[in-house]
Amino acid sequence: MKLPRFQMRIPIAVVAVGLVALVFSGWALRPDGYLDRVFRSIDLLGKVYKEVSLNYVNQLNPEKFMRGGINGMLNALDPYTVFIGPEEASDVDLMTSGKYGGIGITIGVRDGSITVISLMEGYSAQRQGIREGDRILEIDSKTLKGMKINEVRSLVRGEPGTEIHMKIQRAGELRPIEFVLQRQEIQLRSVTYAGFIDDGIAYIRIERFLRTAGDDLRKAITELSTKRKIRGVIVDLRDNPGGLLEVAVDITEKFVPKGSIVVSTRGRAPESEKRYTSNQDPMLGDVPMVVLVNHNSASASEIVAGAIQDLDRGVILGTQTFGKGLVQTIMPLDYNASLKITTARYYTPSGRCIQELDYSNRNDDGAVEPVPDSLRKEFLTLAGRPVFSSGGIMPDTTVKEDQQSELHAALLQKAMFFKFATEIRSRMTALPPSFRVSDSLLSAFQRFLANEKFSYETASEVKLKELRETAEKEKLDPAVFQEVRRLSESIDHAKDGEFRSRAAEMREGLLLAISDQFGGDSLRIAASLPFDRDISVARSLLESNAAYKTLLTGRKK
């Protein structure tokens, strides 16, 4: 059910009206009344702030001191209840609307320089020739040397329709290049890829739940349906951190039967108890469906996955999700500030809350522990399959995530794939349709790493270094140090052969980085599909009707 926009502000109105009603009824003024305790605490807090601000030995920054007090209070709750200052207001707008004024680039720091990390298709930067890997030297005649990334981001963003002058340094060019770009309203995409991975099997990646996600998904399914008949669909929610609750409902409505319960919410106030049902006919009927999840699938992603699982609409595949079963409401405050506060828990159609951590019960040291297995309650899906509360969404079939090698992780961390791909982009105008990473290109990458003096430290080397330091402190026998040196040499020898033994992993990293340089997100995602184990298992599952039905019913067909 897609909710009208005004309903987002209902929790605020409920709190305000309820507070006024209680105060005027006289109930809250009773000595043992909860609100009386609240008002006395507010009075005490205000007096402490005033006395310290006026009488502390050193002059304080009143705003900074106030922010510290607010953060101290909220830190006693959960990490999702936060104060949002005026300087962060634009981030809230971006989180909910997905819109801002800019030129369509993502920036980051590479080797101490502000660098273009990625481009959004169809916007000024991409259309006028900015490339990934370009180093930004100046914006509107202001040098970026010494600026923080947030300061540079503020210079890039602005009112749509205004101009921005940018000077960049590009690999292979002797002189800086100047661009005059026009800011546009940038609309982030929730659906970043939609295509067919096999005959009739559609793959749709949803990376975030912005306000337009439901419309984006509807458009993607419609376009895919015009190309060929969809006989199976894979919806990828991996690494999707969530977003707006009503958008999660809108996404789910595209797949589940009309009238189905999607999610319900309950908080302290009776008014917070709501039930959201599907008001749309599903777009794909009962076409077999697999939803991909991992530990970074959270919040709204878990609402979708939980509804699909509880309604037995599709198979959930991957690893256990994050376990965020709390709902936040943004409440406006004075001075252009706001408060994001947890106001309710949400429950999947079977009635379970999947919240992993119980922030209301902390240890003596203040740590929060997961809900123990003994307290996890069993619920049943529509077909009678057992599912459990707390701990996120457990997949119907688990596929362990590939363990990235330490070499690959270090290459990513130090942006080596990115830098090499930038060099390739500077020498090529287009990427051949059947591009593959050849042996010669792999060798060129190895030479590039040598020229860059790339090095990395393995976990074994870290432990060995700790052992050596401990041995030195304890003044152990020289034979111990001889053994440490022998182990160090063995590790060095193993690292020398790591690149060759990880050749397939290196090819994959290069292919994705180079594809991203030439075609952005869409080409990079398309290039990644053949390497993706989750997608391979999901495709096999969709092609085996018996295995698919067995997972959804628990009975062999």
Secondary structure, DSSP 8 states (H G I E B T S, - for coil): ----GGGGGHHHHHHHHHHHHHHHHTGGGSTT-HHHHHHHHHHHHHHHHHHHHHHSSS---HHHHHHHHHHHHHTTS-TT-EEE-GGGHHHHHHHHH-EEEE-SEEEEEETTEEEEEEE-TTSHHHHTT--TT-EEEEETTEE-TT--HHHHHHHH---TT-EEEEEEE-TT-SS-EEEEEE-EEEE--SEEEEEEEETTEEEEEE--B-TTHHHHHHHHHHHHHHHS--SEEEEE-TT---B-HHHHHHHHHTTS-TT-EEEEEE-SSGGG-EEEE--S--SSTT--EEEEE-TT--THHHHHHHHHHHTT-SEEEES------EEEEEEE-STT-EEEEEEEEEE-TTS-----EEEEEE-TTS-EEE--GGG--EEE-TTS-EEESSSS---SEE-------HHHHHHHHTTHHHHHHHHHHHH-SS--TT----HHHHHHHHHHHHHTT-----HHHHHHHHHHHHHHHHT--HHHHHHHHHHHHHHHHHHHTHHHHTHHHHHHHHHHHHHHHHHHHHHHHHHHGGG-HHHHHHHHHHH-HHHHHHHHHSS--
